Amino acid sequence: MIVVSDTTPILSLVKLGRLDLLQALYGKVMLPEAVYHELVSNPAFVEEAKQVIASAFLTTVSVKNKSSVELLRKVSGLDAGESEAMILYEEQNAELLLMDERKGRTVAKKLDIAYIGTVGILMFAYDKQLLRASDVEECLDRLLRYDIRLGKNLCNKVLNYVGLKSKF
């Protein structure tokens, strides 16, 4: 399966200490250069950058059609990472895009790009028995503590999905 990722799902999973889930679920994940740069050059994420650099299953790939990236940025208002991720998805005939930002997901939907976010990855990991219900709950709690934007309604739906009671 060919999977391309934007920045936030990678960063969120690193913060959770569960970047390993991507390798277990997908084997290899492609990062466009702009996403890789966002992940490793931000001085606020030095420890996270070390994990990204050390993860051999994350491969950096150059987008061939830079003019398409710029056009997508202009018409959609997306940042470089999101735009490169969508163009790389198309260029690589990928099957899945990892993306959390609402605006990016809206554009992906219009372009018929299959996507999943961090919460969806946690649910998929639960389905594959890589996480227990209590692990999913802990991950949601930690994402909220890290000020990752998650709706409480969504968190409750996920808790119910894994067999736990709503708590948010």
C-alpha positions in Angstrom: 0.0 0.0 0.0 1.4 3.4 -1.0 0.7 6.0 1.8 1.7 9.7 1.8 1.6 11.8 4.9 1.2 15.5 5.9 2.9 16.8 8.9 0.4 16.7 11.7 -0.4 13.0 11.8 3.4 12.3 12.1 3.9 14.9 14.7 0.9 13.7 16.7 2.0 10.1 16.7 5.6 11.1 17.7 4.2 13.0 20.6 2.1 10.0 21.6 5.2 7.8 21.4 3.3 5.7 18.8 5.0 6.4 15.5 5.5 2.7 15.3 1.8 2.3 14.4 2.5 3.7 11.0 5.1 1.1 10.2 2.9 -1.7 11.6 -0.1 -0.6 9.7 1.4 0.6 6.4 5.0 -0.6 6.2 6.4 2.5 4.5 5.1 6.1 4.5 6.2 8.7 2.0 6.8 12.3 3.1 7.0 15.1 0.5 10.1 17.3 1.0 8.1 20.2 2.4 6.6 17.9 5.1 9.9 16.5 6.0 11.3 20.0 6.3 8.4 21.0 8.5 9.1 18.0 10.8 12.8 18.3 11.2 13.6 22.1 11.0 11.2 23.5 13.6 13.2 24.4 16.7 10.1 23.7 18.9 10.2 20.0 17.8 13.9 19.0 18.3 13.2 15.7 20.1 10.4 14.9 17.6 12.7 15.6 14.7 15.2 13.1 16.0 12.5 10.4 15.9 11.5 11.3 12.4 15.1 11.2 11.2 15.7 7.8 12.9 12.5 6.2 11.4 13.7 4.3 8.3 10.1 3.5 7.2 9.5 7.3 6.6 10.9 8.0 3.2 11.3 11.5 1.7 10.2 11.9 -1.9 10.4 14.9 -4.2 7.3 16.1 -5.9 7.9 16.2 -9.7 5.3 18.7 -10.7 6.2 21.8 -8.6 3.9 24.0 -10.8 0.9 21.8 -9.7 1.9 22.4 -6.1 2.0 26.1 -6.5 -1.3 26.1 -8.4 -2.9 24.1 -5.6 -1.5 26.4 -3.0 -2.9 29.5 -4.8 -6.4 28.2 -5.4 -6.8 26.4 -2.1 -4.8 28.4 0.4 -3.1 25.2 1.7 0.4 25.3 2.9 3.4 23.8 1.1 3.3 20.5 3.0 -0.4 19.9 2.5 -0.1 20.8 -1.2 2.9 18.7 -1.8 1.3 15.8 0.0 -1.7 15.9 -2.3 0.3 16.2 -5.5 2.6 13.4 -4.3 -0.4 11.3 -3.6 -1.5 11.7 -7.3 2.0 11.3 -8.7 2.6 8.1 -6.8 -0.9 6.7 -7.3 -1.1 6.4 -3.6 -4.0 4.7 -1.9 -4.1 6.8 1.3 -3.2 10.3 2.5 -2.6 10.9 6.2 -4.0 14.4 7.0 -5.6 16.0 10.0 -6.3 19.7 9.0 -9.9 20.3 8.2 -9.1 22.6 5.2 -6.8 20.1 3.7 -9.3 17.3 4.2 -12.0 19.4 2.5 -9.7 19.9 -0.5 -8.7 16.2 -0.5 -12.4 15.2 -0.6 -13.0 17.4 -3.6 -10.1 15.8 -5.3 -11.3 12.3 -4.5 -8.2 11.6 -2.4 -8.7 8.9 0.2 -7.5 10.2 3.6 -7.4 9.3 7.3 -6.3 11.4 10.3 -4.6 10.6 13.5 -7.8 9.5 15.2 -8.6 7.2 12.3 -5.1 5.7 12.6 -5.8 5.0 16.3 -9.1 3.3 15.4 -7.5 1.3 12.6 -4.7 0.2 15.0 -7.4 -0.8 17.5 -9.2 -2.8 14.7 -5.8 -4.6 13.9 -5.3 -5.3 17.7 -2.3 -3.1 17.9 -3.9 -1.0 20.6 -6.3 -1.9 23.4 -9.3 0.3 24.2 -7.4 1.7 27.2 -4.5 2.7 24.9 -6.9 4.5 22.5 -8.4 6.4 25.5 -4.9 7.3 26.8 -3.9 8.6 23.3 -7.0 10.7 23.1 -6.3 12.2 26.5 -2.8 13.0 25.6 -3.7 14.5 22.3 -6.1 16.8 24.1 -3.4 17.7 26.6 -1.1 18.6 23.7 -3.8 21.0 22.5 -4.3 19.0 19.3 -7.7 20.2 18.0 -10.1 17.4 18.5 -13.8 17.7 19.0 -15.1 16.2 22.2 -18.0 14.6 20.2 -15.4 12.9 18.0 -13.5 11.7 21.1 -16.7 10.2 22.6 -17.5 8.5 19.4 -14.1 6.9 19.3 -14.4 5.8 22.9 -17.8 4.2 22.2 -16.3 2.5 19.1 -13.7 0.8 21.2 -16.3 -0.2 23.8 -15.7 2.6 26.4 -18.2 5.1 27.8 -18.2 8.7 26.7 -16.3 11.0 29.0 -15.7 14.3 27.2 
